Amino acid sequence: MNKDKNNTKKKIAIAALLHHVKYFWQRANRTKGLNSNQAWEFSEPFKSKFESLEFFSDNAESYLQFITNMRQNPSSMQAAIINMAHNWATGFNTKNDPSQTESALFLHSIFNKLKVQDKEGTKDYIFKLKKLTLAKDSIFPTTINDTTPKETYYDLWNQFAKEFSNLPTGSFNGFLISALHLLQKYTWCIPLGSEKFIQISLFEHAKTMAGFASCFYKYWKKNPATFSDNNSVIKLNAGIDPVLMCCIDLSGIQKFIYDIVSAKAFQSLKGRSFYLQLLLNNMLNLILSHDKIRQTPANIIYNSGGMAYFMLPNTTDVKEGLEEVYEQIKDFVWEEHKGKIFPALGWVSFRYEFPSHQGIIRSNQEKGITDLGQLWRQVSILTNKQKRCRFNKLMMNNFDEFFSEKGDMATAAQTNNICYVTGEPIIGDGGNIGEYNTDKNIPVLLAVEHQTKLGKKLKDCNFQIQSEGKDDKLFHTLNRRSNIVASQQNKYDYLKKNSTAIFSYFNDTNFLNPDCVDKKSGFAFSFYGGNKQPEMPDPTSANGLKNKTFEELCAINQETDQFSKLGVLRMDVDNLGLLFKDGFDSHHKSFSGYATLSFLLKLFFSGYINTIWKSKGIYKEHVSILYSGGDDLFAVGRWDALLDFTTDIKNSFSVFTGRTDLTLSAGIVIVDKKYPIYKAAAFAGAAETQAKEYKNTKLGHKNACCFFNEVVSWNEEFDLVKKMKTDFVSYIHKKWLSRSLLHQIQYYKTIKDHNNQVTEREKKAKDFSYIWHSAYYMKRFGERHNKQPKEVRDLIHTIQKGILTLTDFCRGDRYLDLVAVAARWAEYELRILDQTINLS
């Protein structure tokens, strides 16, 4: 009996996932409907596969017919669940399938209609019909007039059907996980249907539908009386909340990544950021696989940047399971990290009501909610409340451990056994990373040793393998083993020993082949920012290479002792929370729409960021991405390469979104190569905060980069600074200008800042003497250079005029700020140029 129940749930999840794939087939075959012959032709690629699945084998053909027609006959409970799932995913009560129109052939970018400060985009961008890769030509949108797709629907369908035959059939989980990723690979760029849903990805809708359907089925089995049959149409009774909107948020992750005190710590940084991704994924897996919950990855709406939103059935046993697994997660995180990281969990029950064609969200738990933005905001608020009472139960149950001088932490703190990386006392035996350095013994926390091993292995590896259980030879968290593997042979060797693992390729969507067919394991791909790192020769390493240290990242030439400065970058999207809560108008605000936006952000920050990094040799040699996910990034590198990298990210993001008002702010600090990374990262965070506080009535708010201790707007100002810097470097290198100009400009900027501080502190009238002094200096400087080329004389005159007058977008005092940044930038660049010349 239990087996039959379980199979019904599996069938509903698969049916919901695959139902809208028929639109893919229809467009490939240029049909607008499915008659009986066409339905048979559409389902033919799936038939043999379903016959191999245990839960479909008894009636695969009839169930395929059900998948193609399920929403036309809501009189059965299964069909009613699928119909509800579709309506809830879109936020509309659609009795009939969306019409297929020519304008719906391409997925329109969801950024087009996203409201930023109550304004939508001015252009209409679409995505090409390309399978998912990280190539710019495949995933960047274009205008409709520029679209000449090389891969048509027909080509895509044939490739999809061919790869579908490679899906594993040994287990439901293996099949579902592999099918989810295969669908994403081919249907991410296909719109759901008509004009109404032109910005919703077919894949994100299918996945969201599967999540809702699974929730509805479990809720119905536990509460059958909440559904009623009215004229052969089964519906959920009024006033019932069948679903929970849940959020789990790892607070403290940014500080955790860089809160380290040792020069040797660089080797653990990459492993620490990757570990956080593993930790969140394993938390979600633990929640979804709990005996009282039993849901699938299709329930996850958003998972990136240390935060995840997901849906669960609103049943008593599910909420009990959530409480149980949450305590288990908190206990684990405390034992591992002693409060540095905290997992906050919150949820809100909700329902859709359809008084008209468009739905309204209501909640019995939180009154006043009427739409998805308010639901998203409220679950975030409840999750944040958990952070104010973190570990309260642990403290009550383990008072002596927290506060007694005889507790493990207090005892360890009294010894000299301190972690070389984090500065924390080592409880127990601890670990050692000496084998990864020239030093023989470097004591660290055991977790740090594991993270260091992870970071070391990442540079050589192409995919990870995860399975249940523990293994002392492998990295494991929350009863889930992880192995980072380099070659296909390693993968196959491991596959023989672990029949139910998940094999996930890093940043590579070619994850299926005929060898997968009869396996119980699942196969997938994952986007991870910074999988590859700058390397240099190392004869002691197995592959002859090693990750560069901070000092080696800064090197101008690896064969000399010439070094530059280290740059530290922190960067993220401005007002992202508001975009999710208020960026969608009522027509486009839906779970499928949110999932589409989440995917595109993750595609850029976790995926395409690697393509940017690979695009230039200087990035591959001198920039290390330590963390990139959700909407933010943490990177280090030689200061000049990092600054260019930051600019490329900003420019690429504008092209990817098709918007200049959807902005990024960044903070960059430049320090000595031996400067403590935790302090530099904290300063970079403060610089990023300064950038987000930028306000200008003409140029807009935020959308800025703070570097060389000055906030510069990406709009207009940065281009002026960069051009001025380039001119300074060029003319000084050609001996047309004296470097004294750079020093003098910065001198007047210093006087200006000092005068302003005195004015503010002593409440005096502003002293503008620096303006006249600097203008006079520029005039005399110009007279001394009146025989230089015209472009030099023009530059001097431009600076003199800019300091005295109002330019197109700034006053003279602001102009002096910008020229001073350009002068400082030029000074740093000239130092590298000088050392390069000396080396040659």
VOGU-3710 file (C-alpha; in Angstrom, 3 decimals, decimal comma):
1> mnkdknntkk> 0,000/0,000/0,000  2,759/2,424/0,929  4,516/1,613/-2,312  1,399/2,513/-4,326  0,998/5,781/-2,455  4,603/6,641/-3,044  4,345/5,809/-6,725  1,320/8,084/-7,149  3,261/10,959/-5,632  6,190/10,252/-7,947
11> kiaiaallhh> 3,913/10,105/-10,981  2,313/13,423/-10,125  5,714/15,105/-9,708  6,952/13,766/-13,058  3,654/14,601/-14,769  3,776/18,198/-13,539  7,414/18,517/-14,602  6,864/17,207/-18,133  3,385/18,494/-18,969  4,470/21,768/-20,539
21> vkyfwqranr> 7,274/20,106/-22,495  4,602/19,520/-25,138  4,886/23,231/-26,022  8,526/22,598/-26,823  7,529/19,771/-29,179  4,681/21,781/-30,754  6,997/24,645/-31,666  9,540/22,207/-33,061  6,854/20,633/-35,224  4,888/23,842/-35,896
31> tkglnsnqaw> 1,583/22,638/-34,467  -0,829/24,472/-32,186  -2,405/21,505/-30,498  -2,107/17,789/-29,895  -4,536/15,444/-31,580  -4,289/11,742/-30,783  -1,679/11,050/-33,453  0,405/14,045/-32,453  0,161/13,138/-28,777  1,522/9,697/-29,605
41> efsepfkskf> 4,345/11,241/-31,663  5,204/13,698/-28,891  5,334/11,000/-26,216  7,308/8,468/-28,268  10,770/9,613/-27,017  9,545/9,171/-23,421  7,779/5,807/-23,756  10,763/3,464/-23,597  12,278/5,519/-20,805  9,111/5,384/-18,714
51> esleffsdna> 8,786/1,658/-19,299  12,189/1,294/-17,641  11,049/3,188/-14,531  9,545/0,962/-11,863  6,753/3,381/-10,961  5,693/3,816/-14,630  6,349/0,377/-16,067  2,831/-0,979/-15,482  1,034/1,732/-17,491  3,622/3,950/-19,144
61> esylqfitnm> 1,625/4,570/-22,324  -1,621/5,500/-20,598  0,211/7,773/-18,186  1,902/9,585/-21,039  -1,550/10,255/-22,480  -2,549/11,622/-19,082  0,478/13,941/-19,041  -0,478/15,465/-22,390  -4,141/16,088/-21,465  -4,225/16,310/-17,652
71> rqnpssmqaa> -5,402/19,900/-17,342  -8,361/19,430/-19,666  -9,953/16,973/-17,222  -9,725/18,213/-13,625  -12,385/15,707/-12,513  -9,678/13,312/-11,302  -7,738/14,213/-8,161  -4,408/13,900/-9,940  -5,493/16,222/-12,747  -6,974/18,690/-10,277
81> iinmahnwat> -3,650/18,852/-8,436  -1,769/19,517/-11,676  -4,288/22,196/-12,675  -3,910/23,915/-9,290  -0,134/23,708/-9,544  -0,175/25,482/-12,905  -2,481/28,241/-11,645  -0,479/28,811/-8,472  2,827/28,878/-10,352  1,573/31,578/-12,749
91> gfntkndpsq> -0,772/33,387/-10,364  -3,603/33,135/-12,918  -6,627/30,870/-13,207  -6,112/29,585/-16,748  -8,845/27,152/-17,715  -7,357/26,576/-21,154  -3,792/26,193/-22,318  -2,050/29,428/-23,370  -2,419/30,120/-27,084  0,683/29,686/-29,174
101> tesalflhsi> 1,583/32,867/-31,039  4,600/33,824/-33,088  5,573/36,487/-30,553  5,790/33,793/-27,881  8,491/31,820/-29,682  11,272/33,604/-27,812  11,736/34,067/-24,087  11,697/37,793/-23,330  14,091/38,889/-20,610  12,347/39,254/-17,257
111> fnklkvqdke> 14,567/42,295/-16,664  12,583/44,128/-19,378  9,543/44,744/-17,175  11,254/44,707/-13,789  10,573/47,967/-11,981  13,593/49,853/-10,704  12,495/52,971/-8,805  9,058/52,509/-10,425  10,502/52,497/-13,954  10,507/49,595/-16,398
121> gtkdyifklk> 13,146/48,927/-19,038  13,016/50,929/-22,255  13,960/48,073/-24,637  12,612/44,601/-25,283  15,300/41,915/-25,163  14,922/38,219/-25,892  17,064/35,140/-25,405  18,272/33,087/-28,329  17,215/29,473/-28,817  20,411/28,025/-27,418
131> kltlakdsif> 21,051/25,197/-25,029  22,477/26,364/-21,735  26,223/27,009/-21,608  28,324/29,786/-20,090  29,252/31,271/-23,471  28,190/34,898/-23,939  26,650/34,145/-27,328  24,411/31,515/-25,751  23,031/33,271/-22,681  23,131/37,024/-23,298
141> pttindttpk> 19,877/38,544/-24,580  19,534/40,402/-27,832  16,927/42,562/-29,543  14,316/40,840/-31,673  15,673/42,413/-34,870  19,145/40,998/-34,155  17,920/37,427/-33,717  19,045/34,923/-36,309  19,077/31,665/-34,291  21,341/28,950/-35,608
151> etyydlwnqf> 19,619/26,348/-33,454  15,883/26,196/-34,138  13,218/24,556/-31,995  13,496/21,498/-34,222  17,235/21,222/-33,640  16,854/21,742/-29,903  14,075/19,162/-29,640  16,094/16,492/-31,414  19,087/17,125/-29,144  16,845/17,054/-26,089
161> akefsnlptg> 15,150/13,803/-27,129  18,525/12,180/-27,783  19,862/13,132/-24,354  16,587/12,159/-22,687  17,349/8,572/-23,643  20,478/8,767/-21,457  18,594/9,581/-18,253  19,192/7,065/-15,431  16,221/4,839/-14,579  17,551/2,937/-11,555
171> sfngflisal> 15,821/5,175/-8,985  13,206/7,896/-8,791  15,582/10,450/-7,207  18,290/9,756/-9,781  15,813/10,118/-12,646  14,161/13,282/-11,244  17,414/15,126/-10,492  18,853/14,240/-13,908  15,605/15,163/-15,689  15,461/18,524/-13,910
181> hllqkytwci> 18,933/19,453/-15,136  18,306/18,157/-18,652  15,126/20,221/-18,896  16,977/23,270/-17,642  19,676/22,768/-20,261  17,185/22,838/-23,162  14,111/24,766/-21,974  15,666/27,617/-19,944  15,370/29,851/-23,033  11,828/28,851/-24,044
191> plgsekfiqi> 8,804/30,908/-22,910  5,937/29,218/-21,114  3,312/30,125/-23,656  1,301/33,137/-24,704  2,019/36,860/-24,459  0,904/36,780/-20,833  3,751/34,461/-19,849  6,322/35,587/-22,363  8,935/36,352/-19,665  8,553/33,085/-17,758
201> slfehaktma> 11,027/30,331/-18,553  9,346/27,048/-19,481  11,791/25,201/-17,246  11,304/27,407/-14,188  7,534/27,062/-14,560  7,709/23,276/-14,976  9,952/22,978/-11,918  7,689/25,253/-9,848  4,643/23,276/-10,949  6,283/20,033/-9,838
211> gfascfykyw> 7,023/21,586/-6,436  3,453/22,786/-5,936  1,982/19,495/-7,146  4,060/17,536/-4,657  2,915/19,856/-1,835  -0,737/19,604/-2,859  -0,621/15,808/-3,047  0,818/15,435/0,450  -1,620/17,991/1,848  -4,562/16,184/0,226
221> kknpatfsdn> -3,464/12,800/1,585  -3,276/14,241/5,100  -6,407/16,422/4,792  -8,751/14,874/2,177  -11,786/16,725/3,556  -10,289/20,076/2,527  -10,990/19,236/-1,144  -14,522/18,992/-2,556  -16,152/17,848/-5,787  -18,405/20,446/-7,388
231> nsviklnagi> -20,010/19,380/-10,693  -17,176/16,914/-11,387  -14,567/19,621/-10,777  -12,360/19,008/-7,723  -11,293/22,140/-5,873  -9,601/23,177/-2,640  -12,102/24,513/-0,132  -12,071/28,231/0,635  -9,868/29,601/3,413  -7,350/26,722/3,422
241> dpvlmccidl> -3,547/27,296/3,445  -2,061/24,111/1,934  1,528/25,354/1,401  4,340/26,806/3,507  6,687/29,413/2,049  10,013/28,776/3,806  13,352/30,573/3,991  16,702/29,475/5,395  19,423/32,082/5,705  23,046/31,538/6,705
251> sgiqkfiydi> 24,062/34,724/8,474  27,714/35,623/8,936  28,967/33,961/5,758  30,877/36,941/4,375  32,743/37,427/7,640  33,298/33,675/7,917  35,029/33,572/4,545  37,617/36,236/5,269  37,824/36,288/9,078  41,294/34,773/9,171
261> vsakafqslk> 44,512/35,995/10,730  47,353/34,227/8,928  49,284/34,782/5,731  48,965/31,018/5,202  45,178/31,406/5,256  44,887/32,009/1,518  44,965/28,283/0,930  41,813/27,796/2,993  39,846/30,769/1,623  38,606/29,017/-1,495
271> grsfylqlll> 37,682/25,915/0,433  35,780/28,015/2,973  33,584/29,644/0,328  32,926/26,318/-1,395  32,145/24,746/1,967  29,375/27,317/2,528  27,696/26,269/-0,710  27,952/22,618/0,331  26,563/23,456/3,767  23,463/25,228/2,426
281> nnmlnlilsh> 22,846/22,503/-0,160  23,135/19,824/2,505  20,775/21,704/4,803  18,182/21,775/2,027  18,766/18,096/1,309  18,361/17,249/5,005  15,090/19,203/5,162  13,600/17,814/1,952  14,582/14,209/2,706  13,322/14,195/6,320
291> dkirqtpani> 10,938/11,282/6,946  8,081/13,624/7,828  8,646/15,914/4,834  9,800/13,863/1,813  9,903/16,485/-0,925  12,227/17,012/-3,910  14,637/19,673/-5,260  11,734/20,902/-7,424  10,399/22,590/-4,267  13,370/24,994/-4,160
301> iynsggmayf> 12,557/28,428/-5,592  15,860/30,190/-4,887  19,197/28,879/-3,642  22,239/31,119/-3,802  24,409/33,466/-1,788  23,833/31,689/1,519  20,041/31,929/1,344  17,284/29,684/-0,001  13,514/29,965/-0,420  11,467/26,792/-0,810
311> mlpnttdvke> 7,899/25,480/-0,482  6,600/22,631/1,682  3,156/21,128/2,424  1,400/22,851/5,331  0,757/19,726/7,366  1,309/19,012/11,044  3,915/16,331/10,412  5,857/18,562/7,990  6,028/21,374/10,569  7,108/18,862/13,211
321> gleevyeqik> 9,767/17,626/10,804  10,926/21,198/10,178  11,333/21,820/13,893  13,263/18,571/14,340  15,614/19,080/11,416  16,159/22,730/12,336  17,397/21,738/15,792  19,683/19,185/14,153  21,087/21,851/11,813  21,619/24,364/14,619
331> dfvweehkgk> 23,408/21,763/16,739  25,711/20,868/13,865  26,509/24,484/12,994  27,256/25,304/16,607  29,569/22,321/17,010  31,422/23,227/13,824  31,561/27,012/14,057  30,752/28,079/17,635  28,439/30,898/16,606  30,352/32,385/13,659
341> ifpalgwvsf> 27,614/31,148/11,334  23,944/30,915/12,231  21,186/29,211/10,206  17,920/31,140/10,541  14,711/29,432/9,408  11,220/30,859/9,001  7,996/30,007/7,227  4,534/31,399/6,416  1,473/29,395/5,382  -0,448/30,742/2,390
351> ryefpshqgi> -3,013/30,112/-0,312  -4,097/31,576/-3,644  -7,627/32,861/-4,070  -9,034/33,571/-7,518  -11,922/36,047/-7,215  -11,191/36,848/-10,865  -8,805/35,650/-13,540  -5,832/36,909/-11,503  -5,054/35,353/-8,147  -4,566/36,973/-4,736
361> irsnqekgit> -2,342/35,494/-2,032  -3,787/35,185/1,477  -2,410/33,743/4,723  -4,144/32,505/7,840  -0,827/32,825/9,682  0,065/36,401/8,706  -2,924/38,651/8,071  -2,609/41,472/5,564  -0,694/39,568/2,890  -2,224/40,046/-0,577
371> dlgqlwrqvs> 0,572/39,332/-3,053  3,791/37,405/-3,540  6,023/40,387/-2,736  4,403/40,755/0,680  4,668/37,002/1,283  8,367/37,096/0,328  8,937/40,051/2,656  7,088/38,488/5,586  8,905/35,161/5,470  12,174/37,124/5,339
381> iltnkqkrcr> 11,131/39,112/8,426  10,251/35,960/10,375  13,545/34,373/9,348  15,510/37,416/10,518  13,751/37,260/13,893  15,477/33,941/14,500  18,833/35,702/14,398  17,958/37,731/17,499  17,559/34,626/19,636  20,227/32,459/18,064
391> fnklmmnnfd> 21,298/29,352/19,944  18,986/30,194/22,883  17,927/26,563/23,275  21,542/25,406/23,022  22,530/27,818/25,782  19,762/26,646/28,072  20,593/22,986/27,513  24,380/23,434/27,688  24,834/26,232/30,201  28,129/24,909/31,587
401> effsekgdma> 29,642/24,526/28,120  28,912/28,173/27,358  29,675/29,831/30,688  31,707/27,507/32,918  35,459/27,979/33,128  35,697/24,187/32,907  33,872/23,968/29,580  35,673/22,743/26,471  35,930/26,216/24,943  37,193/27,838/28,131
411> taaqtnnicy> 39,708/25,050/28,719  41,001/25,236/25,154  41,298/29,033/25,360  43,666/28,693/28,317  46,166/26,703/26,269  48,531/27,900/23,582  46,962/25,554/21,063  45,575/28,199/18,694  44,398/27,758/15,105  46,985/29,384/12,839
421> vtgepiigdg> 44,284/30,446/10,360  41,371/31,673/12,478  43,059/32,495/15,794  40,519/30,362/17,684  41,433/27,869/20,432  41,610/24,289/19,153  39,272/21,897/20,938  40,426/18,283/20,740  43,162/17,079/18,423  42,585/19,658/15,700
431> gnigeyntdk> 44,222/19,475/12,284  47,390/20,419/10,453  47,955/22,114/7,073  51,730/21,922/7,209  51,849/19,426/4,364  50,457/22,120/2,051  53,174/24,601/2,974  56,918/24,690/3,403  56,391/24,598/7,182  56,129/21,110/8,646
441> nipvllaveh> 53,590/21,847/11,365  50,803/24,431/11,137  48,102/23,594/13,709  44,549/24,515/12,733  40,993/23,589/13,568  39,999/20,271/12,025  37,335/22,082/9,969  40,003/24,427/8,577  42,134/21,457/7,521  39,150/19,981/5,677
451> qtklgkklkd> 38,355/23,321/4,032  41,984/23,721/2,966  41,901/20,297/1,338  38,718/21,272/-0,472  40,291/24,467/-1,811  43,415/22,623/-2,887  41,424/19,977/-4,782  39,083/22,448/-6,481  41,734/23,740/-8,856  42,145/20,308/-10,445
461> cnfqiqsegk> 38,552/19,077/-10,394  35,654/19,142/-12,798  32,818/17,709/-10,726  31,753/16,713/-7,256  30,156/13,537/-5,969  27,777/13,532/-3,014  26,196/10,625/-1,174  24,665/9,822/2,186  26,807/8,857/5,172  30,264/9,693/6,504
471> ddklfhtlnr> 33,759/8,811/5,411  36,882/9,922/7,257  38,713/10,156/3,936  36,105/12,487/2,435  34,673/15,875/3,342  31,272/15,494/5,007  28,654/17,771/6,549  25,215/16,887/7,926  25,605/13,185/7,119  26,460/13,841/3,482
481> rsnivasqqn> 29,812/12,936/1,935  31,405/15,100/-0,738  34,262/14,152/-3,010  35,826/16,539/-5,518  36,997/14,568/-8,543  39,208/15,472/-11,489  38,808/12,836/-14,199  36,094/10,694/-15,727  37,948/7,574/-14,590  37,773/8,787/-10,987
491> kydylkknst> 34,061/9,293/-11,492  33,443/5,795/-12,813  35,540/4,202/-10,065  33,506/6,050/-7,478  30,240/5,211/-9,245  30,921/1,500/-8,843  31,248/1,911/-5,072  28,358/4,355/-4,549  25,221/3,375/-6,391  23,049/6,262/-5,140
501> aifsyfndtn> 25,339/9,283/-5,366  24,751/12,630/-7,115  27,385/13,501/-9,744  27,450/17,233/-10,465  29,688/18,824/-13,093  31,189/22,240/-12,349  30,153/24,901/-14,892  29,648/22,282/-17,623  26,203/21,284/-18,908  27,481/18,205/-20,767
511> flnpdcvdkk> 26,649/15,882/-17,900  24,800/12,937/-19,492  26,051/10,028/-21,605  24,876/6,467/-22,407  26,777/5,086/-19,401  24,259/6,787/-17,083  21,181/4,871/-18,280  20,917/1,971/-15,830  22,320/3,791/-12,792  20,539/4,642/-9,550
521> sgfafsfygg> 22,592/7,805/-9,156  21,582/11,238/-10,324  23,590/13,372/-12,763  23,616/17,155/-12,775  25,595/20,346/-13,324  26,150/23,282/-11,009  27,392/26,813/-11,550  30,131/27,813/-9,162  31,982/31,117/-9,277  35,732/30,745/-9,120
531> nkqpempdpt> 36,210/27,018/-9,595  39,517/27,669/-11,341  42,190/29,851/-9,759  45,447/31,516/-10,875  48,188/28,883/-10,886  51,941/28,652/-11,203  54,442/25,803/-11,670  55,071/23,559/-8,667  57,245/20,465/-9,180  56,029/18,963/-5,895
541> sanglknktf> 52,378/18,941/-7,007  50,798/15,944/-8,716  49,952/17,946/-11,849  52,931/20,308/-11,599  50,813/23,321/-10,629  49,680/25,077/-7,473  47,322/27,914/-6,586  49,092/31,246/-6,282  49,515/32,914/-2,906  48,666/36,580/-2,303
551> eelcainqet> 52,272/37,539/-2,984  52,342/35,576/-6,222  49,056/37,128/-7,373  50,679/40,565/-6,981  53,818/39,682/-8,914  54,630/41,711/-12,007  57,039/39,039/-13,145  57,163/35,603/-11,511  60,883/35,249/-12,171  61,858/38,383/-10,222
561> dqfsklgvlr> 61,099/39,861/-6,832  59,142/42,743/-8,364  55,700/43,044/-6,806  52,745/45,366/-6,992  49,918/45,899/-4,507  47,036/43,584/-3,596  43,468/44,647/-4,333  40,466/43,335/-2,386  36,986/43,650/-3,917  33,481/43,350/-2,526
571> mdvdnlgllf> 30,600/43,979/-4,898  26,840/43,344/-5,123  23,574/44,357/-6,793  21,897/47,501/-5,499  18,440/47,094/-3,917  18,056/43,413/-4,810  15,681/42,756/-1,908  13,405/45,536/-3,129  13,454/44,086/-6,644  12,001/40,810/-5,383
581> kdgfdshhks> 9,486/42,518/-3,129  8,397/45,458/-5,292  10,042/45,050/-8,706  7,261/42,994/-10,295  3,958/44,538/-11,256  0,799/42,595/-10,373  0,629/41,028/-13,830  4,126/39,492/-13,717  4,397/38,737/-9,987  4,376/34,943/-9,771
591> fsgyatlsfl> 6,354/32,058/-8,338  7,509/31,100/-11,822  8,561/34,709/-12,447  10,541/34,834/-9,207  12,196/31,528/-10,078  13,134/32,880/-13,516  14,721/36,015/-12,029  16,572/33,927/-9,419  17,972/31,653/-12,101  19,231/34,536/-14,251
601> lklffsgyin> 21,008/36,179/-11,308  22,631/32,887/-10,386  23,553/32,282/-14,022  25,488/35,547/-14,059  27,115/35,610/-10,618  27,784/31,892/-10,197  28,248/30,983/-13,851  29,133/33,729/-16,307  31,529/35,311/-13,819  33,883/32,456/-14,752
611> tiwkskgiyk> 33,622/33,390/-18,437  34,620/36,975/-17,615  37,567/35,668/-15,596  38,727/33,481/-18,476  38,350/36,262/-21,049  41,715/37,920/-20,310  45,085/36,480/-19,478  45,737/39,082/-16,796  42,652/37,892/-14,875  43,666/34,245/-15,108
621> ehvsilysgg> 47,132/35,183/-13,845  46,332/37,805/-11,221  42,691/37,624/-10,021  41,219/35,057/-7,647  37,428/34,793/-7,165  36,984/33,695/-3,568  33,206/33,943/-3,402  30,528/34,657/-5,991  26,897/33,761/-5,539  23,422/35,207/-5,249
631> ddlfavgrwd> 24,148/38,794/-6,180  27,534/39,493/-4,637  31,216/38,841/-5,144  34,406/38,749/-3,100  37,702/38,652/-5,022  41,378/39,468/-4,562  44,172/40,108/-7,009  46,807/42,473/-8,283  45,176/45,857/-7,865  45,197/46,924/-11,526
641> alldfttdik> 43,866/43,602/-12,811  41,173/43,589/-10,120  40,032/47,098/-10,990  39,707/46,167/-14,663  37,906/42,952/-13,657  35,431/44,970/-11,601  34,748/47,251/-14,565  34,180/44,288/-16,886  31,700/42,762/-14,419  29,778/46,011/-14,198
651> nsfsvftgrt> 29,674/46,449/-17,984  28,739/42,804/-18,589  25,928/42,969/-16,034  24,442/46,004/-17,792  24,469/44,131/-21,115  23,109/40,930/-19,522  20,173/42,741/-17,923  19,678/45,210/-20,782  19,359/47,904/-18,119  21,555/50,811/-17,022
661> dltlsagivi> 19,379/51,435/-13,954  19,829/47,916/-12,539  23,140/48,639/-10,913  26,091/47,278/-8,951  28,125/48,969/-6,249  31,678/47,982/-5,367  34,332/48,661/-2,778  38,034/48,134/-3,527  40,925/48,592/-1,130  44,578/48,403/-2,156
671> vdkkypiyka> 47,012/47,054/0,415  50,453/45,539/0,747  50,692/41,907/-0,297  51,321/40,840/3,320  48,500/42,891/4,803  46,060/40,781/6,922  43,281/39,675/4,603  40,572/39,879/7,266  41,303/43,583/7,810  41,505/44,291/4,070
681> aafagaaetq> 38,195/42,507/3,509  36,578/44,518/6,306  37,879/47,745/4,738  36,553/46,618/1,342  33,166/46,037/2,962  33,256/49,550/4,421  34,210/50,924/0,991  31,280/49,071/-0,573  28,969/50,610/2,037  30,327/54,059/1,120
691> akeykntklg> 29,606/53,338/-2,543  26,015/52,429/-1,671  25,633/55,724/0,191  26,529/57,738/-2,922  23,833/60,243/-3,852  23,697/62,628/-6,792  20,566/64,294/-8,143  21,855/64,149/-11,731  23,740/60,845/-11,768  21,500/58,880/-9,403
701> hknaccffne> 22,041/57,098/-6,103  24,315/54,127/-5,386  25,644/52,653/-8,688  29,198/53,539/-7,669  32,676/52,201/-7,008  34,776/53,277/-4,046  38,506/53,001/-4,783  41,542/55,003/-3,733  39,305/56,171/-0,851  36,950/58,044/-3,179
711> vvswneefdl> 33,428/57,085/-4,265  32,998/57,427/-8,019  29,698/56,968/-9,849  29,712/54,394/-12,642  27,520/56,877/-14,488  29,711/59,508/-16,219  32,247/59,942/-13,425  34,148/56,670/-13,814  34,646/57,189/-17,544  36,019/60,682/-16,904
721> vkkmktdfvs> 38,430/59,360/-14,259  39,600/56,490/-16,445  40,199/58,679/-19,485  42,065/61,256/-17,402  44,196/58,487/-15,877  44,984/57,067/-19,310  46,039/60,498/-20,579  48,239/61,096/-17,538  50,025/57,761/-17,955  50,473/58,199/-21,689
731> yihkkwlsrs> 51,783/61,771/-21,592  54,097/61,186/-18,612  55,475/58,022/-20,181  56,209/60,011/-23,353  57,923/62,712/-21,256  55,333/65,287/-22,288  54,211/65,849/-18,712  56,000/65,968/-15,377  54,880/63,642/-12,572  54,811/66,668/-10,324
741> llhqiqyykt> 51,381/67,443/-11,784  49,980/64,268/-10,193  51,407/65,144/-6,808  50,184/68,734/-6,942  46,613/67,759/-7,903  46,454/65,381/-4,937  47,924/68,105/-2,709  45,058/70,486/-3,540  42,548/67,687/-3,004  44,059/67,132/0,478
751> ikdhnnqvte> 43,742/70,851/1,277  40,124/70,809/0,143  39,276/67,818/2,362  41,050/69,392/5,336  39,207/72,699/4,856  35,882/70,885/4,695  36,657/68,987/7,910  37,543/72,215/9,707  34,388/73,858/8,402  32,222/71,043/9,680
761> rekkakdfsy> 34,014/70,706/13,021  34,271/74,405/13,864  31,116/75,570/12,083  33,058/78,121/10,032  32,356/79,452/6,561  33,764/77,287/3,777  37,326/78,069/2,668  37,485/77,877/-1,143  41,063/79,149/-1,476  42,194/75,761/-2,820
771> iwhsayymkr> 40,152/76,452/-5,963  41,989/79,648/-6,823  45,372/78,194/-5,860  44,864/75,068/-7,965  43,515/77,043/-10,931  46,496/79,407/-10,762  48,885/76,459/-10,556  47,296/74,847/-13,627  47,590/78,111/-15,565  51,302/78,437/-14,768
781> fgerhnkqpk> 51,837/74,747/-15,436  50,199/75,177/-18,822  52,468/78,120/-19,645  55,511/75,955/-18,914  54,169/73,285/-21,279  52,987/75,553/-24,102  55,358/73,898/-26,565  54,035/70,389/-25,897  51,594/68,669/-28,325  48,072/70,060/-28,534
791> evrdlihtiq> 46,496/67,149/-26,654  48,704/67,924/-23,638  47,807/71,613/-23,694  44,126/70,699/-24,057  44,330/68,382/-21,050  45,858/71,076/-18,829  43,263/73,608/-19,963  40,433/71,129/-19,356  41,581/70,515/-15,781  41,933/74,243/-15,097
801> kgiltltdfc> 38,491/74,981/-16,506  36,870/72,001/-14,739  38,099/73,088/-11,298  36,710/76,600/-11,781  33,404/75,970/-13,512  30,330/73,735/-13,514  30,743/70,779/-15,868  27,918/68,760/-17,419  27,453/66,654/-14,307  29,543/68,056/-11,432
811> rgdryldlva> 30,762/71,229/-9,746  34,387/72,317/-9,650  35,095/70,916/-6,189  33,740/67,518/-7,258  35,771/67,739/-10,445  38,902/68,158/-8,333  37,966/64,961/-6,426  37,726/63,028/-9,685  40,955/64,387/-11,160  42,736/63,533/-7,902
821> vaarwaeyel> 41,527/59,916/-8,171  42,804/59,819/-11,749  46,161/61,181/-10,582  46,443/58,573/-7,816  45,459/55,810/-10,254  48,052/57,046/-12,759  50,758/57,064/-10,082  50,107/53,418/-9,246  49,987/52,414/-12,897  53,219/54,226/-13,666
831> rildqtinls> 54,959/52,254/-10,917  54,029/49,008/-12,646  55,082/50,471/-15,989  58,436/51,539/-14,544  59,110/48,087/-13,109  58,082/46,443/-16,377  60,517/48,647/-18,296  63,294/47,907/-15,811  62,670/44,180/-16,161  62,966/44,380/-19,926
//
